[in-house]
Amino acid sequence: MNLSVASAKRADHADAVADLVERYRAVPPGQRVRLGKPSSNLFRFGGSRPDVRLLDTSRLTGVIDVDVSARTADVQGMTTYEDLVDATLAHGLMPLVVPQLKTITVGGAVAGLGIESTSFRHGLPHESVLEMDLLTGSGEVVTARPDGEHADLYATFPNSYGTLGYSLRLRVELQPVAPFVQLTHHRFGTAAEAAAEIERLCDLDGAGAGIAFVDGTVFDGREQYVTVGRFVEEPMPGAQVSDYTGQHVFYRSLQQRPVDHLTTRDYIWRWDTDWFWCSRAFGVQNPLVRRVWPRRYRRSDVYRRLVALDQRHGITNRVHDLTGSPRQEMVIQDVEIPVENLERFLEVFHRDVGISPVWLCPIRLRGKREWPLYPMQADRLYVNVGFWSTVDEVPGRPDAHNRLVEELVAELGGHKSLYSTVHYDEDEFWRRYNGDAYRAVKDRYDPDGRLPGLYSKVVGQS
């Protein structure tokens, strides 16, 4: 980036931070505070409490600088990955892990969790963060790094969901890219075969050595695909470069094209156009509807706003009540399952939940460091299983399927992301998410409780 432009952006960022800190400190003692942003990828629809003050963060939404030689970017906390990807691809670079949806923010992916098909190699987004400027609950701005005075905050910030502080600036590592990604989709008839192939491909010293991307899609117990992606300078001779932002739907191509090519940008956002496969709930995959649904509105954030509107007003359940059909339970979860237990998880899931398709994304922590609030084991391969749909409610047990998933994840030694509904009681929650480590850091950086606690936030009480 031009030095004068970068200098001006840094000065503007410093001014924006000073303004936000001043406004934060002006909030009366005892009043809860939350930073406002225009979009959300959380699936908790309880709404904001009236006693929580929202602070505008519209000046913290850009890329400050891209250092091509160091392969790093300085990014404001509310910057979307869509904007970060556009800024870095212009230099032939991309973040090590880009979560699937365009409006996920960099700070949000670090304070929560993010994954994608590079996670078998590069782990979670926060593992490629070199340092963070954080506004703590006590109103101080600190720079947290893996070592040093604020290493405790650096380690516990991931999976804290804005309850320990807010990221103002992050320095993230980047990797070089080629113009295109070549995909091969391998079909397997059993979950055991798919799991074995995932494990083979994720051997970084063996089959995975030249692979950039690995993920999978499960249509049912007899049809699952493992997709391998490699960077290429140009498509194979005679090969067509596909475009799934138009009339064609990416996940259907897995069943139709054993080999495919996308531009790197289109590959990164291959899931966003149809929110994986969830756009079908709005009829967007119907060819007649798709032709008239504007391309600019084929985006995950648009669909998510439609779901939020439905949840706020109970529209779907009112229709079901009027027609005498069962009410619907939203089962929207991402869980990490040790690869050796994937077959058992899918067996129970197909039998007792029945949502299809299901996304698979292998993940291994990048280094030896373990992260206190999401205690995955280093050197262990997990598979993220993502499922996002509704099923018929069990009469008298409106959360039955979500609770079944939580119990199964615990039984199989897995972990559950907290962006959606949580049904653990408080004691079990803190056993699973390291309450001792969390409380120690919370007491240090938010001693007056200006920010909500993690448990109360994710169960929708604040």
Sequence and secondary structure as in RCSB ss.txt:
>XXXX:A:sequence
MNLSVASAKRADHADAVADLVERYRAVPPGQRVRLGKPSSNLFRFGGSRPDVRLLDTSRLTGVIDVDVSARTADV
QGMTTYEDLVDATLAHGLMPLVVPQLKTITVGGAVAGLGIESTSFRHGLPHESVLEMDLLTGSGEVVTARPDGEH
ADLYATFPNSYGTLGYSLRLRVELQPVAPFVQLTHHRFGTAAEAAAEIERLCDLDGAGAGIAFVDGTVFDGREQY
VTVGRFVEEPMPGAQVSDYTGQHVFYRSLQQRPVDHLTTRDYIWRWDTDWFWCSRAFGVQNPLVRRVWPRRYRRS
DVYRRLVALDQRHGITNRVHDLTGSPRQEMVIQDVEIPVENLERFLEVFHRDVGISPVWLCPIRLRGKREWPLYP
MQADRLYVNVGFWSTVDEVPGRPDAHNRLVEELVAELGGHKSLYSTVHYDEDEFWRRYNGDAYRAVKDRYDPDGR
LPGLYSKVVGQS
>XXXX:A:secstr
  HHHHHHHHHHHHHHHHHHHHHHHHS TT EEEEE S       S   TTEEEEE TTS SEEEEETTTTEEEE
ETT BHHHHHHHHHTTTEEES   SSTT BHHHHHHS    TTHHHH  GGGGEEEEEEEETTS EEEE SSSTT
HHHHHHSTT TTSSEEEEEEEEEEEE  SEEEEEEEEESSHHHHHHHHHHHT TTTTTTT  EEEEEEEETTEEE
EEEEEEESS  TT      SSSS HHHHTTT SEEEEEHHHHHTTTTTTTTTGGGGGTTTSHHHHHHS GGG SH
HHHHHHHHHHHHHTHHHHHHHHHT   EEEEEEEEEEEGGGHHHHHHHHHHHT    EEEEEE  SSS   TTS 
  TT  EEEEEEEEEEE BTTBTTHHHHHHHHHHHHTT EE SSS     HHHHHHHTTHHHHHHHHHHH TT  
S  HHHHHTT  
